[in-house]
Amino acid sequence: MNVLILSMVAQRDWIVDNMIADAVKAKGHDAVVRKFLRDDRTAIVVEKPDVCVIPPVRCEYSRDLAVRLKQWGVKVIARRSEAGVSRKQYDKLKRTWQLDHIGRYSYKKTIDLELVWSREFADILIDEGMVRPDQVRIIGGITLDPYFKWDLAENSAKVFTSNREEWLCKRNLDPQKRTLYFVTGFVHAVRPVYTLPEAPLGDPIHAELHQRDLRLRTMWIDAVCRFAETDRYNVILRPHHGEDHSVYDPCRRAGAYVSVEGSAGENLYFSDLLVHAGSTMAIEAHLLKKPAFSLGSTAQDDMIGDVSPYCDSIEELTVAIQQAVYGQSNAKIKTLKDLEKSFYGPIDGKAHQRCAEVICEFGVQDNKKIPNAWPEDELRDYTSPGVVKIDMKFPLVYCQACKKASQNMTGQISYRCPHCSIMITKIHKPQYTIGVKQNGKG
């Protein structure tokens, strides 16, 4: 059997997807991991998989990719890369937030199976009509698997530094000092108008998220600068994916190391203490026996924000860090047990093995009809509220998904491709400018 796993590329997904592939290989099958959006079509027509594992179906592009795979006789498994939400929290959310978790497109007829973390979230998907009961499997908290056996993750993904001394040296950090690791989560701070892709323009949720993240980010920058200026600690700041890194230049000038490369998990592995804003990394710190504190909270689920001791101010955080016991978790055990029951599913380091077992159940597909090249008619236009137009003042940006050009005229760092609705978050320099001759040609 030949298995193709399409990864969302972020370090966390890339690591666990490679662990899944290694577990599939251990069962005697072929498995490869390729990058979703960038390499998916090429990988499909080259690898000709029997089973294809794709990210969750949350937009037209991934939905249509699943449809095409099914038409070619490929078994399609959608793997949730996020835990979703607990039933208690889901029932309290606005419909916009609910759709952010479950998705906006019906896909139960376009996939064979969906892998989710917890029983509660599986039941939510079933109740909402996203999947049938026989289409969903519970795998547990898969992104936590590397923290049970870090060398397994290191061997699978091959993205890590070999030891702490080398890691410190690369960042010019003092090996004699404790290392404080600040992980941000303020992606909405720079998006006053359009913060949440699932919410329509004009929904008050955009302003709510913007104001919350702006307030917390301001406090965080002040906190990081204060700790860095004391010169008592090594201070590392990790901006969240999608944030404007330049906002944290004051932290860099104060002496903090702003980490925009490598793995966030590796930083945590080699650090001594975690500061977060309601991040799921609090559980990862617990598994690594490291103290963690929450400075404010952006957590959508109340239980996530309750894992670590909460600090409402920089002064409270200062006292908490001074009194921290290093080499020991300070997570709330009852909250962790509640999370495992209703949010994460089993946290035992074996989720990637459960994924492999499910994948291998499908076996070889004898009715495959995958062509040697992707059909040209697949690059279609999708219905979108955006209007594609050309303005000489803005550079062209090519979508990694549909390969079509558009222009970001929203004033925001990220925007939805008006052709296929994939979020475009990294803006590359254009190869040419409209109306400018290159190499003598117009």
C-alpha positions as CSV (number, residue, x, y, z in Angstrom):
1,M,0.0,0.0,0.0
2,N,1.2,3.5,-0.9
3,V,0.2,6.3,1.6
4,L,0.6,10.1,0.9
5,I,0.3,12.5,3.8
6,L,-0.2,16.1,2.9
7,S,1.1,18.3,5.7
8,M,0.1,21.9,6.6
9,V,3.9,22.5,6.8
10,A,4.0,24.3,10.1
11,Q,6.7,22.7,12.2
12,R,4.2,21.1,14.5
13,D,2.2,19.4,11.7
14,W,5.4,18.4,9.8
15,I,6.8,16.7,12.9
16,V,3.8,14.6,13.7
17,D,3.0,13.8,10.1
18,N,6.5,12.4,9.7
19,M,5.9,10.3,12.9
20,I,2.7,9.0,11.4
21,A,4.6,8.1,8.2
22,D,7.3,6.2,10.1
23,A,4.6,4.3,12.0
24,V,3.0,3.3,8.6
25,K,6.4,2.2,7.3
26,A,6.9,0.1,10.4
27,K,3.8,-1.8,9.4
28,G,5.3,-2.7,6.0
29,H,3.8,0.0,3.8
30,D,5.2,2.9,1.8
31,A,4.5,6.4,3.1
32,V,5.7,9.9,2.1
33,V,5.0,13.3,3.6
34,R,4.6,16.3,1.2
35,K,3.6,19.9,1.7
36,F,-0.1,20.8,1.3
37,L,-0.7,23.6,-1.2
38,R,2.8,23.7,-2.5
39,D,3.3,20.1,-3.5
40,D,0.0,18.4,-3.3
41,R,-1.1,18.0,-6.9
42,T,2.4,17.0,-8.0
43,A,2.7,14.5,-5.2
44,I,-0.6,12.9,-6.0
45,V,0.1,12.3,-9.7
46,V,3.7,11.2,-9.0
47,E,3.1,9.0,-5.9
48,K,-0.3,7.6,-7.0
49,P,-1.4,6.8,-3.4
50,D,-3.9,4.2,-2.3
51,V,-4.7,6.4,0.7
52,C,-4.2,10.2,1.0
53,V,-4.3,12.0,4.4
54,I,-5.3,15.6,4.0
55,P,-5.7,18.6,6.4
56,P,-9.3,19.2,7.5
57,V,-11.8,20.3,4.8
58,R,-12.2,24.0,5.7
59,C,-12.3,25.7,2.3
60,E,-13.4,25.1,-1.3
61,Y,-9.9,24.1,-2.3
62,S,-9.4,21.2,0.1
63,R,-13.0,20.1,-0.5
64,D,-12.5,19.9,-4.3
65,L,-9.1,18.2,-3.8
66,A,-10.9,15.5,-1.8
67,V,-13.6,15.1,-4.4
68,R,-11.0,14.6,-7.2
69,L,-9.1,12.0,-5.1
70,K,-12.3,10.1,-4.6
71,Q,-13.1,10.2,-8.3
72,W,-9.7,8.7,-9.0
73,G,-10.3,5.8,-6.6
74,V,-8.1,7.1,-3.7
75,K,-9.2,6.7,-0.1
76,V,-9.3,10.1,1.6
77,I,-8.7,10.6,5.3
78,A,-9.0,14.1,6.8
79,R,-6.8,14.7,9.9
80,R,-7.7,17.4,12.4
81,S,-4.5,19.3,13.3
82,E,-6.3,21.1,16.1
83,A,-8.2,19.7,19.1
84,G,-11.4,21.6,18.2
85,V,-13.5,22.5,21.2
86,S,-15.2,20.9,24.2
87,R,-19.0,20.5,24.1
88,K,-19.5,22.8,27.1
89,Q,-17.5,25.6,25.4
90,Y,-19.0,24.9,22.0
91,D,-22.5,25.5,23.3
92,K,-21.5,28.9,24.7
93,L,-20.0,30.2,21.5
94,K,-21.5,32.5,18.9
95,R,-22.3,30.7,15.6
96,T,-19.4,32.4,14.0
97,W,-17.0,30.9,16.5
98,Q,-18.7,27.5,16.2
99,L,-18.2,27.5,12.4
100,D,-14.5,28.4,13.0
101,H,-14.1,25.0,14.7
102,I,-16.3,22.7,12.6
103,G,-15.9,24.4,9.2
104,R,-18.4,25.8,6.7
105,Y,-18.5,23.2,4.0
106,S,-20.3,19.8,4.1
107,Y,-17.7,17.1,3.4
108,K,-19.1,13.8,4.6
109,K,-19.7,12.7,1.0
110,T,-16.2,13.7,-0.1
111,I,-14.0,11.8,2.5
112,D,-13.8,8.3,3.8
113,L,-12.7,9.1,7.3
114,E,-12.0,11.9,9.7
115,L,-9.5,11.7,12.5
116,V,-10.2,13.9,15.5
117,W,-8.7,14.3,19.0
118,S,-11.6,13.8,21.4
119,R,-15.0,12.0,21.7
120,E,-16.8,15.3,22.5
121,F,-15.6,17.0,19.4
122,A,-16.4,13.9,17.3
123,D,-20.0,14.1,18.6
124,I,-20.2,17.8,17.8
125,L,-19.2,17.1,14.2
126,I,-21.7,14.2,14.0
127,D,-24.5,16.4,15.5
128,E,-23.8,19.2,13.0
129,G,-24.0,16.8,10.1
130,M,-20.3,17.2,9.1
131,V,-19.6,13.4,9.3
132,R,-21.5,10.2,9.9
133,P,-20.8,8.2,13.1
134,D,-19.0,5.6,11.1
135,Q,-16.7,8.2,9.5
136,V,-14.9,9.5,12.6
137,R,-12.2,8.0,14.7
138,I,-10.7,9.2,18.0
139,I,-6.9,9.4,18.0
140,G,-6.1,11.7,20.9
141,G,-3.8,14.6,21.4
142,I,-1.4,13.9,18.5
143,T,0.6,17.1,18.6
144,L,1.7,16.1,22.2
145,D,3.3,12.8,21.0
146,P,6.8,14.3,20.4
147,Y,7.0,15.3,24.1
148,F,6.8,11.7,25.2
149,K,9.7,10.6,23.1
150,W,11.5,13.6,21.7
151,D,14.2,11.6,20.0
152,L,11.5,9.8,17.9
153,A,10.3,13.2,16.7
154,E,13.9,14.3,16.0
155,N,14.6,11.2,13.9
156,S,11.3,11.5,12.0
157,A,11.3,15.2,11.1
158,K,15.1,15.9,11.3
159,V,14.5,19.6,12.1
160,F,16.1,19.9,15.5
161,T,19.3,21.1,17.0
162,S,21.3,18.2,18.5
163,N,21.8,19.5,22.0
164,R,21.2,22.4,24.4
165,E,24.7,23.8,24.2
166,E,24.5,24.1,20.4
167,W,21.0,25.6,20.6
168,L,22.2,28.3,23.1
169,C,25.3,29.0,21.0
170,K,23.3,29.6,17.8
171,R,21.2,32.2,19.6
172,N,24.2,33.7,21.5
173,L,22.6,32.9,24.9
174,D,24.4,32.6,28.2
175,P,24.5,28.9,29.3
176,Q,24.8,30.0,33.0
177,K,21.4,31.8,33.0
178,R,17.8,30.4,33.2
179,T,16.0,30.8,29.9
180,L,12.5,32.3,29.9
181,Y,10.4,31.4,26.8
182,F,7.6,33.8,25.9
183,V,5.2,32.5,23.2
184,T,2.7,35.1,21.9
185,G,-0.7,34.6,20.4
186,F,-1.8,38.1,19.2
187,V,-2.5,37.5,15.5
188,H,-5.6,39.8,15.6
189,A,-3.8,42.8,17.0
190,V,-2.9,44.1,13.5
191,R,-6.3,43.3,11.9
192,P,-8.9,45.9,13.0
193,V,-11.4,45.2,10.3
194,Y,-11.1,41.6,9.3
195,T,-9.6,39.3,12.0
196,L,-11.5,36.0,11.7
197,P,-11.8,34.4,8.2
198,E,-15.0,32.6,9.1
199,A,-16.8,35.8,10.2
200,P,-18.4,38.1,7.7
201,L,-17.3,41.7,7.4
202,G,-19.0,44.0,9.9
203,D,-19.4,41.3,12.5
204,P,-18.5,42.9,15.9
205,I,-16.3,39.9,16.7
206,H,-13.5,41.5,14.6
207,A,-13.3,44.6,16.7
208,E,-13.5,42.5,19.9
209,L,-10.6,40.3,19.0
210,H,-8.6,43.2,17.7
211,Q,-9.0,45.2,20.9
212,R,-8.2,42.2,23.1
213,D,-5.0,41.2,21.3
214,L,-3.9,44.8,21.0
215,R,-4.2,45.3,24.8
216,L,-2.5,42.1,25.6
217,R,0.3,42.5,23.1
218,T,1.1,46.0,24.6
219,M,1.4,44.5,28.0
220,W,3.5,41.6,26.7
221,I,6.0,43.8,24.9
222,D,6.5,45.8,28.2
223,A,6.9,42.5,30.1
224,V,9.5,41.0,27.8
225,C,11.5,44.3,27.7
226,R,11.5,44.5,31.5
227,F,12.8,40.9,32.0
228,A,15.4,41.3,29.2
229,E,16.7,44.6,30.6
230,T,17.4,43.0,34.0
231,D,20.1,40.8,32.3
232,R,19.2,38.1,34.8
233,Y,17.7,35.7,32.3
234,N,18.0,34.6,28.8
235,V,14.7,35.8,27.3
236,I,13.3,34.3,24.1
237,L,10.2,35.7,22.4
238,R,8.4,33.5,19.8
239,P,5.8,35.5,17.6
240,H,2.8,33.5,16.6
241,H,2.4,32.5,12.9
242,G,0.8,35.5,11.1
243,E,2.1,38.2,13.4
244,D,4.1,41.2,12.2
245,H,7.6,40.4,13.6
246,S,8.7,44.1,13.5
247,V,6.3,45.0,16.3
248,Y,8.6,43.1,18.6
249,D,11.7,45.2,17.7
250,P,11.6,46.9,21.1
251,C,12.0,43.5,22.7
252,R,15.0,42.8,20.5
253,R,16.6,46.1,21.4
254,A,16.1,45.4,25.1
255,G,18.1,42.2,24.8
256,A,15.5,39.5,24.1
257,Y,16.1,37.0,21.3
258,V,13.1,37.1,18.9
259,S,12.8,33.6,17.4
260,V,11.3,33.4,14.0
261,E,13.1,30.3,12.8
262,G,13.2,26.6,13.8
263,S,10.6,24.9,15.9
264,A,8.6,26.4,18.7
265,G,8.7,23.0,20.4
266,E,12.5,22.8,20.3
267,N,12.7,26.2,22.0
268,L,10.4,24.9,24.8
269,Y,12.5,21.7,25.1
270,F,15.7,23.7,25.7
271,S,14.1,26.5,27.8
272,D,13.5,26.5,31.6
273,L,10.2,28.3,32.0
274,L,7.2,29.1,29.7
275,V,5.1,32.2,29.6
276,H,2.1,32.1,27.4
277,A,-1.3,33.7,26.8
278,G,-3.6,30.7,27.2
279,S,-1.7,28.5,24.8
280,T,-1.9,24.7,24.4
281,M,1.9,24.8,24.9
282,A,1.0,24.8,28.6
283,I,0.4,21.1,28.3
284,E,3.6,20.6,26.5
285,A,5.5,22.3,29.3
286,H,3.8,20.0,31.8
287,L,4.9,16.9,29.8
288,L,8.5,18.3,29.8
289,K,8.3,19.0,33.6
290,K,8.7,22.8,33.1
291,P,6.8,25.5,35.0
292,A,4.5,27.7,33.0
293,F,2.5,30.9,33.6
294,S,-0.3,32.6,31.7
295,L,0.0,36.4,31.2
296,G,-3.5,37.2,30.1
297,S,-5.4,34.8,27.9
298,T,-6.5,34.5,24.3
299,A,-7.7,30.9,24.7
300,Q,-11.0,30.1,23.1
301,D,-11.7,27.3,25.6
302,D,-11.8,28.3,29.2
303,M,-10.1,25.1,30.3
304,I,-7.0,25.8,28.2
305,G,-6.6,29.1,29.9
306,D,-6.9,27.4,33.3
307,V,-4.0,24.9,32.9
308,S,-1.3,27.3,34.2
309,P,-1.3,29.7,37.1
310,Y,-2.8,33.0,35.8
311,C,-1.1,36.4,36.0
312,D,-3.1,39.5,35.3
313,S,-0.1,41.9,35.4
314,I,3.6,42.1,34.9
315,E,4.1,42.5,38.7
316,E,2.2,39.3,39.3
317,L,4.3,37.5,36.7
318,T,7.5,38.8,38.2
319,V,6.7,37.3,41.6
320,A,5.5,34.1,40.0
321,I,8.8,33.6,38.1
322,Q,10.9,34.4,41.2
323,Q,9.0,31.7,43.2
324,A,9.0,29.1,40.4
325,V,10.4,25.7,41.0
326,Y,12.4,24.7,38.0
327,G,12.4,21.2,36.7
328,Q,8.9,20.6,37.9
329,S,5.5,21.1,36.3
330,N,3.1,23.6,38.0
331,A,0.1,22.7,35.8
332,K,-3.3,22.1,37.4
333,I,-3.7,18.3,37.4
334,K,-7.5,18.4,37.6
335,T,-7.8,20.7,34.7
336,L,-5.5,18.5,32.7
337,K,-7.6,15.5,33.4
338,D,-10.8,17.4,32.4
339,L,-9.0,18.5,29.2
340,E,-8.1,14.9,28.3
341,K,-11.6,13.8,28.9
342,S,-13.4,16.5,26.9
343,F,-10.9,18.4,24.7
344,Y,-7.7,16.5,23.9
345,G,-8.7,12.9,24.0
346,P,-6.0,10.4,25.2
347,I,-2.7,12.1,25.9
348,D,-0.3,9.1,25.9
349,G,2.2,9.6,23.1
350,K,0.6,6.9,20.9
351,A,-1.8,9.0,18.8
352,H,0.5,8.8,15.7
353,Q,0.4,5.0,16.1
354,R,-3.4,5.0,16.2
355,C,-3.4,7.1,13.0
356,A,-1.1,4.6,11.3
357,E,-3.4,1.7,12.3
358,V,-6.5,3.5,10.8
359,I,-4.6,4.4,7.6
360,C,-3.4,0.8,7.1
361,E,-7.0,-0.6,7.4
362,F,-7.8,0.6,3.9
363,G,-5.1,-1.4,2.1
364,V,-4.3,-1.3,-1.7
365,Q,-6.9,0.2,-4.0
366,D,-7.1,-1.7,-7.2
367,N,-9.5,0.7,-8.9
368,K,-7.2,3.7,-9.0
369,K,-7.2,5.9,-12.1
370,I,-4.8,8.7,-11.3
371,P,-3.4,10.4,-14.4
372,N,0.2,11.3,-14.9
373,A,-0.5,15.1,-14.9
374,W,-3.1,17.2,-13.1
375,P,-6.0,18.1,-15.4
376,E,-5.7,21.7,-16.6
377,D,-9.4,22.4,-16.0
378,E,-9.0,22.0,-12.3
379,L,-7.7,25.6,-11.9
380,R,-11.2,27.0,-11.5
381,D,-12.6,30.2,-10.2
382,Y,-14.5,29.9,-6.9
383,T,-17.4,32.0,-5.7
384,S,-16.0,34.6,-3.4
385,P,-17.2,37.9,-1.8
386,G,-13.9,39.4,-3.1
387,V,-13.6,41.0,-6.5
388,V,-10.5,40.4,-8.5
389,K,-9.2,43.7,-10.0
390,I,-5.9,45.2,-10.9
391,D,-4.5,48.3,-9.3
392,M,-1.1,49.5,-10.5
393,K,-0.1,50.5,-6.9
394,F,-0.2,47.0,-5.5
395,P,2.1,44.0,-6.4
396,L,0.7,40.8,-7.7
397,V,0.7,37.8,-5.3
398,Y,0.4,34.2,-6.5
399,C,-1.7,31.9,-4.4
400,Q,0.1,28.7,-3.5
401,A,-3.1,26.8,-3.8
402,C,-4.8,27.8,-7.1
403,K,-1.7,29.4,-8.6
404,K,-3.7,32.5,-9.6
405,A,-2.7,36.1,-9.1
406,S,-4.4,38.6,-6.9
407,Q,-3.6,41.8,-5.0
408,N,-3.8,42.5,-1.3
409,M,-5.8,45.7,-1.1
410,T,-7.2,45.0,2.4
411,G,-4.5,46.8,4.4
412,Q,-4.0,43.6,6.4
413,I,-1.0,41.2,6.4
414,S,-3.3,38.3,5.6
415,Y,-6.2,38.0,3.2
416,R,-8.3,35.4,1.4
417,C,-7.4,34.5,-2.2
418,P,-10.4,35.7,-4.2
419,H,-10.2,32.7,-6.5
420,C,-10.1,29.8,-4.1
421,S,-10.5,31.3,-0.6
422,I,-7.2,30.0,0.9
423,M,-5.7,32.4,3.4
424,I,-2.6,34.1,2.0
425,T,-0.3,35.0,4.9
426,K,3.1,35.3,3.5
427,I,3.6,38.0,0.9
428,H,6.5,37.5,-1.4
429,K,8.1,40.1,-3.6
430,P,6.6,40.0,-7.1
431,Q,8.6,38.7,-10.0
432,Y,7.6,41.7,-12.0
433,T,5.6,44.9,-11.6
434,I,2.6,45.6,-13.8
435,G,3.4,47.9,-16.7
436,V,7.2,47.7,-16.2
437,K,9.3,46.3,-19.0
438,Q,11.8,43.6,-18.2
439,N,14.4,42.2,-20.5
440,G,13.1,44.6,-23.2
441,K,9.6,43.1,-23.1
442,G,6.4,44.9,-22.0
